[in-house]
């Protein structure tokens, strides 16, 4: 007589691992809410990198001027005034540049954000 048995091994942990690896290779589908969140984040962070780079560069140049002023580097007082002035002139436009880029990005993305939010609200009501 034959032994007709059925054996099945199930491991939740192994299946989770397989599913996690599988998801990495599937094409990502972005739904409307994820698109809305991505656009909102883009508006909120617009101009931040540019203004930070400008501010940091100006602070570094200003710091070099401070080093000359404190005689860390052997130099003349005119060098400290020069570097500190240049550093200040580099730092000053950082915030206006941030505001300009943020306003421009907000104006560009506002219609798309409003359209998506209306679609999401309408689909939630149905």
C-alpha positions in Angstrom: 0.0 0.0 0.0 1.2 3.5 -0.9 1.5 6.2 1.8 -0.3 9.2 0.3 0.6 12.0 2.6 0.8 15.7 2.1 3.4 17.8 3.8 3.4 21.6 3.8 6.0 23.8 5.4 5.0 27.4 6.1 7.2 30.0 7.6 5.7 33.5 8.1 9.1 35.0 8.5 10.5 33.5 5.3 7.4 34.6 3.4 7.8 38.2 4.7 11.4 38.2 3.6 10.5 36.9 0.1 7.7 39.5 -0.2 10.0 42.3 0.9 12.6 41.3 -1.8 9.9 40.9 -4.4 8.5 44.4 -3.7 11.9 45.9 -4.5 11.7 44.6 -8.1 8.1 45.4 -8.8 7.4 48.7 -10.6 6.2 51.3 -8.1 2.7 52.6 -8.5 2.2 56.0 -7.0 -1.4 56.7 -5.9 -2.9 60.2 -5.8 -2.3 60.7 -2.1 1.4 59.8 -2.4 1.7 62.2 -5.3 0.0 64.9 -3.3 2.4 64.3 -0.4 5.4 64.3 -2.7 4.4 67.6 -4.3 3.7 69.2 -0.9 7.1 68.2 0.4 8.7 69.6 -2.8 6.9 73.0 -2.1 8.0 73.0 1.5 11.6 72.3 0.9 12.0 74.3 -2.3 15.0 76.7 -2.1 16.4 75.2 1.1 19.5 73.6 -0.4 20.4 76.7 -2.5 20.1 79.1 0.4 21.9 76.7 2.8 24.8 76.4 0.4 25.0 80.2 0.0 24.8 80.8 3.7 27.4 78.1 4.6 29.8 79.4 1.9 29.4 83.0 3.2 29.9 81.8 6.8 33.1 80.0 5.9 34.5 83.0 4.1 33.5 85.2 7.1 35.2 82.7 9.4 38.4 83.0 7.3 38.2 86.8 8.0 37.8 86.1 11.7 40.9 84.0 11.6 42.9 86.8 10.1 41.4 89.2 12.7 42.4 86.9 15.6 45.9 86.4 14.2 45.4 82.7 13.6 46.9 83.3 10.2 49.7 85.8 10.1 48.2 88.5 8.0 47.2 92.1 7.8 44.0 93.6 9.3 42.8 94.6 5.8 42.6 90.9 4.9 40.2 90.3 7.8 38.0 93.2 6.8 38.1 92.0 3.2 37.1 88.4 3.9 34.5 89.4 6.5 32.9 91.8 4.1 32.9 89.3 1.3 31.4 86.6 3.6 28.7 89.0 4.7 27.9 89.9 1.1 27.6 86.2 0.3 25.3 85.5 3.2 22.9 88.4 2.8 21.1 87.1 -0.3 20.5 83.6 1.1 17.1 84.3 2.6 15.8 86.3 -0.3 16.9 83.6 -2.7 15.1 81.0 -0.5 11.9 83.1 -0.5 12.0 83.6 -4.3 12.5 80.0 -5.1 9.9 78.9 -2.6 7.3 81.3 -4.0 8.1 80.3 -7.6 7.8 76.6 -6.8 4.6 77.1 -4.9 3.0 79.1 -7.7 4.0 76.4 -10.2 2.7 73.4 -8.2 -0.4 75.0 -6.6 -2.8 74.1 -9.5 -1.7 70.5 -9.5 -1.9 70.2 -5.7 -5.4 71.7 -5.7 -6.5 69.4 -8.5 -5.2 66.3 -6.8 -6.7 67.3 -3.4 -10.1 67.8 -5.0 -10.0 64.4 -6.7 -9.0 62.8 -3.4 -11.8 64.5 -1.5 -14.4 63.6 -4.2 -13.3 60.0 -4.2 -13.5 59.9 -0.4 -17.1 61.2 -0.4 -18.2 58.5 -2.9 
